């Protein structure tokens, strides 16, 4: 039989771990959001050489996500609407993760 104080400590550590993981994931989503904005802004400049190292890295990190959305909504009339839907989905997921992190942080006290 485990004493009540140990059970409370385990519950607290579990909730703080989930809150910490949710906060780390929210930070990752914010960084990815900035990378996505950089990718979109760089796509407006036709002179950008996507084979250069720093541009290739941004492209390799963001293109799988944008390609997934492009498979749902193809470019219409030469205009690619996938970044708009990508931003929307990323914001909704980010807000959900932030809510979970806030709830976990609040319930830990």
Secondary structure, DSSP 8 states (H G I E B T S, - for coil): ---HHHHHHHHHHHHHHHHHHHHHHHHHHHHHHHHHHHHHHHHT-TT--TTSHHHHHHHHHHHHHHHHHHHHS--BTTB--HHHHHHHHHHHHHHHHHHHHHHHHHHT-
